[in-house]
Amino acid sequence: MEKSFLAFLEESIKKNWDLDALTDYKGATLQYKDVARKIEKLHILLEESGIKPGDKVALCGRNCSHWGVAFMAILTYGAVAVPILHEFKPDNVHNIVNHSEARLLFVGDVAWENLNETEMPALEGIILMTDFTLTICRSEKLSYAREHLNEMFGKKFPKNFRKEHVSYRRDLPEELAIINYTSGTTSFSKGVMLPYRVIWSNTKFAFEVLSLKPGNKVISMLPMAHMYGLAFEFIYEMCCGCHVYFLTRTPSPKIIFQAFAEVKPSIVISVPLIIEKIIKKNVLPKLETLKMKILLKVPIINDKIKAAVREHMIQAFGGNFYEVIIGGAAFNQDVEKLLKSIDFPYTVGYGMTECGPIICYEDWNRFKPGSCGKAAPRMEIKIDSPDPQNIVGEILTRGDNVMLGYYKNPESTAQVIDKEGWLHTGDLGIMDEEGNVTIKGRSKNMLLGPSGQNIYPEEIEDKINNMPFVCESIVIQQEDHKLAALIYPDFDSAYSQGMSNEDIEKAMEANRTQLNSELPAYSQITRIKIFPEEFEKTPKKSIKRFLYQDVK
């Protein structure tokens, strides 16, 4: 079997020529033939401006159809794509463009407003994603090519551009495709080098475990500059003949609901935060009334209520999907219990940028609650522990999905990939005899209790986040080794109930007392500090812990 990712893409474009491919939500739609034509024009632009195969081309902007087109054009041309999160601070973007030695930058209009071209001296051109016009040009070849692009395209395809003209090069398994800079809850990002075998293997995995068909609809909510969103809300769908809708703006629950109701996607790919928000805002309030609590205790009514809740949840996601896939961060245990109790079709996957991204997965019918599935096809997993079923150890993985290493950083590469090819994930977990992996925390987040006990802050935070008037929290260890909880309260909810700031403080203190009654002595919370605003997050929506370690 040919292991070429670009062959998947070429075949899909030809086969689905007249189908809708990409839509900017509330905006224009491109069919597969339009996508192919735009890719071809960008090839001419890249070639005429002197970009060579292997050169780096960066992309930075919100999800949109032209982001996807530019990305596919870069890979099919033979250049290396460097996707950059538009949420990164400008100096981070400048730093990544410079570190990756990108020659061109495709940029969204919102991202471009904050950037400074003088900080990126090696760039030969900056191209606006909205309409592929040049906003900065430092190369005569590039400006000539852009001015004469339609004319050159017409000369190359005098009798119209047809599907037989689509013929992409064949990629090699170890050839570099993408450099993806980790969001990094550390202060300096590393460039993860992903070869084509990783892109091919993750796409093949999606064909093996998901069952989308040409014409199916999907909403892209996760940033495409992040591997989870790129692989499973865009690349697989394009290879499958699906129709992808981009929300093109920050996905607030209101916009998401509206899009779900209109688009009715066939599958939902999400991070826990979005699912938890939807449940907290739409489902739990209906269940938490006293009447509902009493009814849930009566067995026959209970089943009817559960069926009604399930139906309500399914409608909230558009009513047309066959499963919800959750990944990217730890999933709240109480929310997971609720989903399980109503037989909601969800599954939790596990991955990381270094595996582009998938490591573990299981279909929702066989999925073990609390776990994150089993080793994905072409991947092996082992737990670095004397008793992997009972004693927590670091999760190690190897296989087709593992990166080549970190760009221009052999020291960091050697620290995470050992001589036998095992990638040390930095995550801790256990694995049962069936191979289900359960994550117990990040090794770098783990705290040591007074007598050397392992304390996983995520587990305590999980409990705190389910308490009254709490939005999010971080548990940190103070200098005296005692634990403190930093809490960002749900101010909206508290104020709507007429509470003052003093009342909120009292409520948090009551939460602390309740929490400590459920925790072993060594992991009790000794003080709470209230935060007035949300904690800063990485693109995966995990909190940047390193910013909050020494809060007085």
N, C-alpha and C positions, 0 to 999 in steps of 0.2 A: 504493500500500500504506500502510495506517495505521501510522505509526511510534510506536505507543504501547506502552510497557512494561506499563502497568496493564491494557491489553487482553489481552496475553499471559497475565497472571496470572488475570484474571477468567475467561477462556475455559478455562484449565486446571482451575480450581477446579470449574467447572460440569461439565466433561467427565469429571473423575476423582472426582466427588462421593463415591462409595462405596469408593474405594481408600485404602490406608494412605498417610499423608503424612509424618508426623514421629514418630520414636521416640527417647526418651532411652534409650540402651543400658542394658539390664538394668532398664528402667523402663516407663512407660506409652507407649501409641501413640495418636496422633491421626489420624483420617481427614481427608480434604479437607473433608468437611462440618463436622467439629468445628473445624477451623482457621477456616472461614468464619464459624461462629457466634461464636467467640472474637474474631475481627476486628471483627464487628458490635458486640459488647459494648464493646470498647475504643473504637470510634467514638462510642458513646453517652457513655462516660466522658470522652473528649476534648472532645466538643461541650458537654456539661453543665458541664464545669469551665472553659469559656471559652477553650479553646485555639482559635486561629484558623489557617486555612491560611497556611502560610509561617512559623509559629512553630517554634522548635527544640525537639526532644524527644531527650534523650540515652539511650543504652543502655550499660550496663557490667556484664558478667558472663560466666561461662564459656558456651560453646556449649550450648544446650538448646532444646527445642521452643518454649518460651514466649519465648525471645529472638527466634526466627524469627517467631512470631505477632505480637509487639509491633512488630517492624520492619515487617512487611507492613501492620499496622494504621496505623502512622504515615504511610507513603507513600500508602496508599489514601485516608486521611482528607485528605491535602493538607498535612500538616506536614512538616518537614525532619528527617530522622534524623541523629543525631550518634553513631555507634558509637564506643565507647571501649574500648581493650584492658584487660581485667581484670588483666593483668600489669603495667600501669603503676603506678608508685608513687602512693600516695594524693595527694600534692601535685600530681602531674601531672593526675590525674583532676579534682581541684577546679579546677585552672587551666583545663582544657578546658571543663568545665561552665560556668565563669564567662565565658570568652572567647567561647564560642559563644552565650551568652545563652539557654541552654536553660531552658524553663519547668518541664519535668518530667524526672525521671530514673527509668528502669526499671533496677533493680539486682539482681544475683544475690546470694544469701545470703552466699557466701564473700567477694565483693568488698565487700559492705556492712559487714562486720565491721571493715574498716580505714579506712572513710571517716568524715568528720566533717561533719555537716550545717551546722554554724555557719560552716564555710569556704565554703559555697555559698549565700549569703544570698538570691540572686534566685530560687532554686527554689521553686515553689509546692507541689510534692509529690514524694515519693520512693516509688515503687511496687515492691514485691518481685516479682521474676519468678516465683518458685516458684508463687504462687497469686494474683498480682495484688492482694494486699492493700496497704493504705497503711501505710508504716512511719513516714513523716513527712508531715504535712499542714498547710499554712499557708494553706489556702483553704477557706472554708465551702462554696463551690459544689462543690469536689472531694470533700469528705468526704460531703456530701449525696448526690452522684451515686454514690459508691462504695457507700454504705449501701443505696441504693434501686436498684442496677443491675439486679438480676434482675426486679424489678417493672417498671422502665422497658422492659426488653427484652420482657417479656411483653405490655405494652401495645402496643408497636410491632409485634409479630408475634403477634397473638392466636391464630392458627390454625397454630402451629408455623412455624419458620424453614425455608424451602425454597430450592432452588437458584435459582428465579426471582427471589428477593429479592436475589441477589448482583448488584449493579450499581455498579461503581466509576467514579469520575470519569475523564476522559481527561486525561492529562498533556500538557504542551507541551514540545517538544524543549529549549528553553533554560531551562525552569523548574528551579529548584534542588531536588534530591532528597536529597542526602547531603552532609554536611561530614565528611570523614574526615581525622583528624589523623595526619600521617605519624609513624611510630614514631620516626623521626629518630635517626640516629646523630649528630645534632647536639644541643646542649643544649636547644634550644627548638623544639617542634613547630609545624608550619604546618598550618592547616586547608584541606584541598583541597576546593574546591567542585565537586561533580559534578552536572551537570544530567541530566534524564531521557534526553537523546539518548545520553549515555555508557552509562547502564544498559541502554537499549534496544539499542544497537549491540553491547555486549559479550554480551548475551543472544542476539541474532540471530547473532552470530559462533559462539556455542556450538551453536546449532541447525544452522549451516552445516557445522561441522567435526566435531562429535561425533554419535553416533547412539544416544542413550539413548531408551528407550520407556517409556510409562506402566507402572508396576509394577516397573521396574528399581530395584535397590538401590544406594545410595551411602553411604559412611561419611564423615562430616564430621570431619576431624582438625584442619584449619587454623583459626585463630581467625576467627570471623565478623566481628569488628570490623576485619578486614583485608580489603582488596578482593579479593584472590586467592581466599581461602576463601569470602567472601560471594558473589562472582559465579559461581564454578564448582563449589562444593559445596552451594550452597543456592538462589540465585535461579534459575539455569537449570533445576535439578532440579524446583523448584516449578512452573515454567512448562511442564514436560515431563510432569508426572504421576508423577514418581519417588517412591521411599520413602527418606527421608534418616534415617540413624542418627547421633545425636550421641554422642560418647564421654563427654561431660559432665565428664571429669576430665583431668588431664595425660596426654597420650598416650605412655606409656612403651612401649618395644618389646614388652613382655610383653602389655600390654592391647591393643595394635594387632594382634598376632598372633592373639590370642584372638578379637577382633572380626572380623578378616578370615576366620578359619576358620568362624565362625558365620554371618556376614552374606553372605559371598561376593559382594562388590560387583561391579557391571558395569563400573566404571571406577575408577581410582585416581588421585587428584589429590594431589600431595605436594611437599614441599620436599626438596632434595638430602640434607639432614641425616638425615631419617627413612630414606630409601632406603639411604644409606651405612651407617647403623647396622645395618639389617636384613642387608645383605650382609656387613659385617664380623663380625657376631655369628653369622650362620647359614650363610653360603655359603663365605666365604674359608677358615675353619678346615678345612673338608673338602677344599679344593683344595690347601692348602699342605703337606699331608703329602708326604714324599719320594716315596712310592709313586705318588701322583697326579701329581707333577711329571714322573716318568719316563713314566707312561702318556700324559700330554698330548703327549709328543713323538712318540708312535706314531700315524700318521695315522688309521688305521681306528678304533682304540680312542678316539682323540681325539674323533672325531665322536660316538661313543656317549656319551662322558663329557659332552661339551657338551650333548647332548640331555638327559642325566640332570640336569645342573646347571640347565638351562633349566626342566625340569619341576619341579625342587625349588623354584626361584624362583617359578614360577607358582603352585604350591601355597601357598607362604608368603604370597601375596597373596589367597588364597581360591580360586584356580583358575577364576574365572568372568569375569574382566575382559578387555576387548579391547585396552586400552592403559593405560600409566602415563604421566601427564603430570607433568613436573617443572618447577618454576619457583620464582621468589622469591629465588634466590641462585645463585652459580656452582656448577657441577657438577664433581666431582672427575674428572679426566681418566682415571685408571686404572680407576675404577669404570665410567666410560662405555665404555672399551675392552672391559672384561669383558662388559658388557651387549650391546655390538655383536657381539662374537665368538660369543655364544650365540644371536643373533637374538632377543633379548628385545624385546617390543613397547613401546618407550618413545619419548617425544619430549620435547624441552626447549623451553619457551616463554619469552618475555621480556616483561616489562611493568613498570609502576610505578603507584603509587597515582594519580598525576596523569592516568593514562589508564584508570582504573577497571576492570581494570588492563592490558588486553592491547595489545601493540605488535607482537610477532612470534610466528609459530607455523607449524609444518608437520606434516602427518600422519606417523606413524611409518614408513609404507611409503616415503615420499619424503625423509625427514629426513636431512640431511647431518651426520654425527657431528662434534661439536666446535662446531657452530653453534647458534643458538637459533631457527632457522626464517627465514621471510620475512615481509614486512609483512602484517599481518592485513587482512581485508577492511575497506574504508573508511578505511584508514590508508596514509600515504606515509612513506617513510624516505629520508633522505640522510645521507651521512657528510661532515662538514665537513673535507675533506682534498683536496689537489691530485690525489691518486691513490687513490680510495676502496678499490680492490682490494688495494693494497699498503701504503699509508701510513695508519697509524692516525689517526683523527680522532673528534671528538665525534659521537655519534649524535643526529640531529635527527628529529623526527616531527611530523606534523600529520594532522588528520582528525577523524572523528566522536567518537573516544574521548578527545579532549583536554579537560581540565578548563576551567572558566570562569576559574579563578585561585585565589589563596589568600585566605581569608576575612579581611577587614579588613587586608589587607597588599598594597596595590598596588605597593609598591617591589619586594618579592620576586617578585610576578607578572611585572612588567616585566623582571626579570632572567632569567626562564626562558622566557617566551613573547615572541618577537620580533614586529616589525610585520607580517610576512607570515604570522603564525600558527604558525610552527615552534616546537615545544617543545624546548628544549635539555635533554637528559636528564641530562647530567653523566656519562654512560657513554661509554667509548671503544670503538671497534670498527672493523672493516673489512667490506666487502660484496662478494661475488663477482659475476660477470656475471649469474648466475641470480637474484641478489637475496637469497642466504643471508647473514644477518648473523652475524658472529662477534665476541663481546665480548672486549675485551682488558683490561678493568679499569674502575674508577671514576676519572674524571679527578681527583677530589679525593684519591684514595689514591695516585696515581702519584708515585713518588719519582724524583729526578734523580741519576744516577750522577756520579762525579768529573769526567767530561768531558762532562756534559750528556746521558748516555744515559738513556733511559726505563726505569725499573725498575717492574714491576708486582708489588707484594708478593703479590697473590693467586696468581700463578703459582708463586712460591717456596713459599708456604704449602701449595699443592696437593701439591708434592713432599714437604715435611716431614710432612704429615698421613698420608702413605702409609708412613712409616718405622716401624721397630719401636718399640712402646711409646709412640706419640704419639697423643693424643686430638685436640688442636687447637692451633693456633699463630697468632701474629701476628708479622709482620716489620716492624720499625720502623727509622727512620734516627736515629742518635745525633748529638750535636752535632759530632763530628768527621767526619760524613758516612758513617761506617761503618755497616754494617747489623747489627742484633742480632735474634735470634729469641726471642720469649717463648713458652714451651711449657708446656701443661698435659698431663702424661704420663698414660698409661693405667695408673694406679696398681693397679687391680684385677688386671689381667693380669700386671703385673710382680710384685706381691706373691704372686700365686698360683703363680708360678714360683720363689718363695723369694728374690726379689731384695731387697736393702736399699736405702735411699735413696741410699747412696753408689754402689751398682751402677747405679741409675737414672741418676745424674749421668754415670757413665762411658758408659752406653749412649747418652745424648744427645750426648755429646762425639764418640762414634763416628759417630753420625748426621750431625753437623756436618761431619766430615771427608769422609764419603761424599757428602754434599750438595754440598760445595764442589768435589768432583771433577767434578760434573755442571753447574756454573754458570760463566758467564763471569766473569773476574776482577773486573769492576766491581760484580757483584751477589753477591759471596761474603759469607757470614755470619761475622762475627768473634767473636761471643760468644753464648752461650745463657743465658737466665735461666729457671729452672724456676718455674712457678706452682703453688701448692698446690690451687687450685680452678678450676672452669670459668670462662671469661671471661663477663662480662655480655653479654647479647644483646638485640637488638631483637626485636619480635614475629615478624619474618621469619626469625629465627634467624641473622641476621648479627651478627658481633661488634661491640660498640660501641667502635670503634677509638679514638675521641677520649679515652677513659678511660685509654688505655695508651700515650700518646705520649712520656712523659718518664720511663720507668721506669729507676731507677738500679740 
